[in-house]
Amino acid sequence: MFLRTLLLLLIPFFCFSQKYKKIHNRAVLADTHNDIPSSAIEKKLAFDTNLKGKTHSDLNRIFEGGLDVQQFSIFCDGEQTNPFNYANREIDSVYEWVRRNPSKMMMVYTPADLQKALKEKKLATMLGVEGGHMIENDLGKLDAFYKRGMRYMTITWNNSTDWATSAAYETASQAPSKSPPPAGGETLKAPERKKGLTEFGNSVIKRMNELGVMVDVSHVGEQTFWDIIKISSKPIIASHSCVWTLCPHRRNLKDDQIKAIAKTGGVVFLNFYAGFIDSTYELKRNAFIQQHQTEINQLVQEGKQKDYALMMVSEKYKSEMDELRPPLSLLLDHLDYIVKLVGIDHVGMGSDFDGIEAPPLELNGVEDYPLITKALLERGYSKKNIRKILGGNFIRVFKANE
């Protein structure tokens, strides 16, 4: 009798478990932002080896998590001497991964390539350049990145360019902060400058539209954002951002910005970083940094980029960092908010894995992506709408920019 009762209690659990896994495996899952190219260089690791416990991502865990499309972020901070060359080094790494794994990965340049990769069950491998400083004020270098596979460019990182101001700059110019910046960042080291896009900045946006490179407004200042809205003729994206109303962080988007992106036909791809989903995280993070500042500084002196120095120290003191991480439910709150504000067609996934020290507690790496599908199902999202969130919206906006 006991066993029969236990079985009756377990049947609904197993049915639900099979349902969300089936939905997840049948959907196209696209992530617009993963920093493993720069993380692998900083940590001297190979993406196509087992990196569990060392990174958020590796090739086998990407398949374990059901990822079909990965836009790898090509990133360096504003302190690199030759950012264009550094970016190409990262692109070389991605191409080498594909060369070594032809049965598992395929470079994707067009929507037709994407469909071919999906049909052949290979990881659709795409590139996004995170920071306009890497074109070094040269439209020819923008074209060069395009030829190598860049299909979005984040107009600024936390550092402004000569032609566009970042959220970090615009926020600092209003009220300079004495606390450590949330994720790298810029302070007012130079005299005040005009916010937004310059004429050259306008030409960058126009050229991106001509090429079919998605304009990414994650990291840009508000004036730069509105200048882009005025000039872009194609749907724009935020490749890894969240909601300002729920977490008032300079990197997050205000309601009028989210509405403007949706009006272009664009998509906000949600960032998994604790500091962008949990308004209490930054103060706790700052205390962690102060406690371990000596070790972070030592890694920077050894040549590590500042953000990666912090990530390495966070990994060393994992139990301390885990106490600061928010629950997955907070990330889903940001998703719900965007859906209610502008509709199901304008939200997706842009994890920022391997570019952040603290994702939600349940998401330890790319292998945990099915838990997002499970959470969406629990919140009442239909199978059709889950497919849009996981990858359908990305495919649409990619086609619209071609």
C-alpha positions in Angstrom: 0.0 0.0 0.0 2.8 2.4 0.9 4.6 1.7 -2.4 1.5 2.3 -4.4 0.8 5.6 -2.7 4.4 6.7 -3.2 4.2 5.7 -6.9 1.0 7.8 -7.3 2.8 10.8 -5.7 5.8 10.4 -7.9 4.0 10.1 -11.2 3.2 13.8 -11.6 6.8 14.7 -10.7 8.2 12.4 -13.4 5.6 13.5 -16.0 6.6 17.2 -15.4 10.3 16.4 -15.5 9.9 14.7 -18.8 7.7 17.5 -20.2 10.1 20.3 -19.5 13.1 18.3 -20.8 11.2 17.4 -24.0 10.3 21.1 -24.6 13.8 22.1 -23.9 15.4 19.6 -26.2 13.0 20.3 -29.1 13.4 24.1 -28.9 16.2 26.0 -30.5 18.2 27.5 -27.7 20.3 30.6 -28.5 22.6 32.5 -26.1 23.8 35.9 -27.5 26.7 36.4 -25.1 29.3 34.1 -23.7 32.8 35.3 -22.8 34.7 32.0 -22.9 37.1 33.2 -25.7 38.7 35.8 -23.5 38.2 33.7 -20.3 40.1 30.8 -22.0 43.0 33.1 -22.9 43.2 34.6 -19.5 43.1 31.2 -17.7 45.1 29.4 -20.4 42.4 26.8 -21.0 41.0 25.0 -24.1 37.3 25.3 -24.6 37.0 21.8 -26.2 38.3 20.1 -23.0 36.5 19.3 -19.7 36.5 22.6 -17.8 33.9 21.8 -15.2 34.8 23.6 -12.0 37.1 26.0 -13.9 34.7 27.8 -16.2 30.9 28.2 -16.8 31.3 26.7 -20.3 33.0 24.1 -22.3 32.0 22.3 -25.6 30.6 19.2 -24.1 28.6 21.0 -21.4 27.2 23.3 -24.1 25.6 20.2 -25.7 24.6 18.9 -22.2 22.7 22.2 -21.7 20.9 21.9 -25.0 22.5 25.0 -26.6 22.0 25.2 -30.4 23.3 28.7 -31.1 26.1 30.4 -29.3 27.3 33.9 -30.0 30.8 34.0 -28.5 31.8 37.4 -27.2 35.0 38.8 -28.5 36.2 41.1 -25.7 39.1 43.1 -24.3 38.9 46.0 -21.9 39.8 49.5 -22.8 43.4 49.2 -21.5 44.7 46.9 -24.3 47.3 48.6 -26.5 46.2 47.0 -29.7 42.5 46.0 -29.2 41.9 45.1 -32.9 44.8 42.6 -32.8 43.7 41.2 -29.4 40.2 40.7 -30.8 41.5 38.8 -33.8 43.5 36.6 -31.5 40.2 35.6 -29.8 38.5 35.1 -33.2 41.4 32.8 -34.2 40.8 30.8 -31.1 37.1 30.3 -32.0 38.0 29.3 -35.5 40.5 26.8 -34.1 37.8 25.3 -31.9 35.6 24.8 -35.0 38.5 23.4 -37.0 39.3 20.8 -34.3 35.6 19.8 -33.9 34.0 19.8 -37.4 31.4 17.2 -36.3 30.2 19.4 -33.4 30.7 23.1 -34.4 30.0 25.2 -37.5 30.7 28.8 -38.2 27.5 30.7 -39.0 27.4 33.9 -41.1 23.9 33.9 -42.5 20.4 32.7 -41.5 20.8 30.0 -44.1 24.0 28.8 -42.4 22.1 28.8 -39.1 19.5 26.5 -40.5 22.2 24.2 -41.9 23.9 24.0 -38.6 20.6 23.2 -36.8 19.8 20.5 -39.3 23.2 18.9 -38.9 22.9 19.2 -35.1 26.1 21.2 -34.8 26.6 24.2 -32.6 25.9 27.2 -34.6 29.0 29.2 -33.8 28.7 33.0 -34.1 30.7 36.0 -33.0 29.8 39.3 -31.3 32.4 42.0 -30.7 31.9 43.5 -27.2 33.2 47.1 -27.5 33.5 49.5 -30.4 37.0 50.5 -29.2 38.2 47.3 -31.0 37.6 48.9 -34.4 40.1 51.6 -33.5 38.1 54.4 -35.1 38.4 52.7 -38.5 35.4 51.6 -40.6 37.8 49.3 -42.5 38.4 47.3 -39.3 34.6 47.1 -38.8 34.4 45.6 -42.2 37.3 43.2 -41.4 35.4 42.0 -38.3 32.3 41.4 -40.4 34.3 39.3 -42.9 35.5 37.2 -40.0 31.9 36.5 -38.8 31.0 39.4 -36.4 27.2 39.6 -36.5 26.7 42.1 -33.7 28.9 44.8 -32.1 28.3 46.3 -28.7 28.8 50.0 -29.4 30.7 50.6 -26.2 31.9 48.5 -23.3 32.4 50.2 -19.9 34.9 52.5 -21.7 33.7 55.2 -24.0 35.2 55.4 -27.5 36.1 58.6 -29.3 32.7 58.4 -31.0 30.2 57.1 -28.4 29.8 57.4 -24.6 29.3 54.5 -22.3 26.8 54.0 -19.5 29.8 54.1 -17.1 31.0 57.5 -18.4 27.5 59.1 -18.5 26.7 57.8 -15.0 30.1 58.9 -13.6 29.7 62.4 -15.2 26.5 62.8 -13.2 27.7 61.5 -9.8 31.2 60.0 -9.6 31.2 56.9 -7.5 33.8 56.2 -4.8 32.9 52.5 -4.6 34.5 49.8 -6.8 32.8 49.7 -10.3 30.3 46.9 -10.7 32.0 45.2 -13.6 35.1 47.0 -14.6 34.3 50.6 -15.5 35.3 54.1 -16.3 35.8 57.1 -14.1 36.1 60.7 -15.0 39.8 60.8 -15.9 39.3 63.2 -18.7 37.5 66.5 -19.1 33.8 66.5 -19.8 32.9 65.5 -23.3 29.7 65.6 -25.4 27.5 62.6 -24.6 26.1 60.3 -27.3 27.3 59.6 -30.8 29.6 61.8 -32.9 29.3 62.1 -36.7 31.7 59.2 -37.0 29.6 57.3 -34.5 26.6 57.9 -36.8 28.6 56.4 -39.7 29.5 53.3 -37.7 25.8 52.6 -37.0 24.9 53.2 -40.7 27.7 50.9 -41.8 26.6 48.2 -39.4 23.0 48.4 -40.8 24.4 48.1 -44.4 26.5 45.1 -43.5 23.8 43.3 -41.5 25.6 43.6 -38.2 23.2 43.9 -35.3 23.6 47.0 -33.3 24.0 46.1 -29.6 23.1 48.8 -27.0 24.2 46.9 -23.9 26.8 49.1 -22.1 26.0 52.3 -23.9 25.0 55.6 -22.2 21.4 56.8 -22.4 22.3 59.6 -24.8 24.2 57.2 -27.0 21.1 54.9 -26.8 18.7 57.5 -28.0 21.1 58.6 -30.8 21.2 55.0 -32.0 17.4 54.8 -31.9 17.2 57.8 -34.2 19.7 56.6 -36.8 19.4 52.8 -37.0 17.2 51.5 -39.8 17.3 47.9 -38.5 16.0 46.2 -35.3 18.5 46.7 -32.4 19.4 44.3 -29.6 20.7 44.5 -26.1 22.8 41.3 -26.1 23.2 41.1 -22.3 21.1 43.5 -20.2 18.3 43.5 -17.6 15.5 45.8 -16.2 16.4 49.0 -14.5 13.1 49.2 -12.7 13.8 46.0 -10.8 17.5 46.6 -10.3 18.5 50.3 -10.8 22.0 49.6 -12.2 23.6 51.8 -14.9 23.9 48.8 -17.2 20.2 48.0 -17.1 17.4 49.4 -19.4 14.7 51.7 -18.3 11.1 51.1 -19.4 11.2 53.7 -22.2 14.4 52.1 -23.6 12.9 48.6 -23.5 9.8 50.0 -25.4 12.1 51.7 -27.9 14.0 48.5 -28.6 10.7 46.6 -29.1 9.4 49.3 -31.4 12.4 48.6 -33.7 11.5 44.9 -33.7 14.5 44.3 -31.5 15.1 42.0 -28.5 16.5 42.3 -24.9 18.6 39.3 -24.1 18.8 38.8 -20.4 22.1 38.9 -18.5 22.5 36.3 -15.8 24.9 38.5 -13.7 23.8 38.9 -10.1 24.6 42.6 -10.1 22.0 43.2 -12.9 19.2 41.1 -11.4 19.6 41.7 -7.7 19.6 45.2 -6.3 21.3 44.1 -3.1 24.3 42.3 -4.7 26.6 45.3 -5.4 27.1 46.3 -1.8 27.9 42.6 -0.9 30.2 42.4 -3.8 32.1 45.5 -2.8 32.7 44.0 0.6 34.0 40.8 -1.0 36.4 42.9 -3.2 37.7 44.9 -0.2 38.4 41.7 1.7 40.4 40.1 -1.2 41.8 43.3 -2.8 45.4 42.3 -2.3 45.0 39.0 -4.3 43.0 40.8 -7.1 45.7 43.4 -7.4 48.4 40.7 -7.6 46.6 39.1 -10.5 46.3 42.4 -12.3 50.0 43.0 -11.8 50.6 39.6 -13.4 48.8 40.8 -16.5 45.2 39.6 -16.0 42.4 41.9 -17.0 40.6 43.4 -14.0 37.3 41.6 -14.4 39.1 38.2 -14.9 41.2 38.8 -11.8 38.0 39.2 -9.8 36.5 36.1 -11.3 39.6 34.0 -10.5 39.5 35.2 -6.9 35.7 34.5 -6.7 36.4 30.9 -7.9 39.0 30.5 -5.2 36.6 31.6 -2.5 33.6 29.8 -4.0 31.7 29.3 -0.8 31.9 33.0 0.1 30.7 33.9 -3.4 27.9 31.4 -3.3 26.4 33.2 -0.2 26.1 36.3 -2.3 24.4 34.8 -5.4 20.7 35.4 -5.9 18.1 32.7 -6.8 17.0 32.0 -10.3 13.6 33.4 -9.6 15.0 36.9 -9.7 16.2 36.4 -13.3 12.7 35.2 -14.2 11.2 38.3 -12.6 13.1 40.4 -15.1 11.8 38.2 -18.0 8.2 38.5 -16.7 8.6 42.2 -16.5 9.7 42.6 -20.1 7.0 40.3 -21.4 4.3 42.3 -19.6 5.8 45.6 -20.8 6.4 44.9 -24.5 5.3 41.3 -25.2 6.8 37.9 -25.7 8.6 38.7 -28.9 11.2 40.9 -27.4 13.1 38.9 -24.8 15.7 36.2 -25.0 18.9 34.8 -23.3 22.3 36.5 -23.2 23.9 34.8 -20.2 27.3 36.6 -20.0 28.7 33.2 -18.7 32.5 33.3 -18.2 32.3 37.1 -18.1 30.7 37.3 -14.7 31.7 36.1 -11.2 28.1 35.4 -9.9 25.2 33.9 -11.9 22.1 32.8 -10.0 22.6 30.0 -7.6 20.9 27.3 -9.7 22.9 28.2 -12.8 26.5 27.0 -12.3 27.2 26.7 -16.0 25.8 26.2 -19.4 24.7 22.6 -18.5 22.0 24.1 -16.3 20.1 25.8 -19.0 17.2 23.3 -18.8 16.3 24.7 -15.4 15.3 27.9 -17.1 12.8 26.0 -19.3 11.5 24.2 -16.2 11.1 27.6 -14.4 9.3 29.1 -17.4 6.9 26.1 -17.5 6.2 26.5 -13.8 5.4 30.2 -14.4 2.7 29.3 -16.9 4.5 30.0 -20.2 3.2 28.0 -23.1 5.4 25.7 -25.2 5.1 28.2 -28.1 6.2 31.1 -26.0 9.0 29.2 -24.4 10.4 28.5 -27.9 10.3 32.2 -28.7 12.2 33.1 -25.5 14.8 30.4 -25.9 15.7 31.0 -29.5 12.9 32.0 -31.8 13.2 35.7 -31.1 16.9 35.6 -31.8 16.4 33.9 -35.1 13.8 36.5 -36.1 16.0 39.5 -35.2 19.0 37.9 -36.9 17.0 37.5 -40.1 15.7 41.0 -39.9 19.2 42.4 -39.8 20.5 40.4 -42.8 
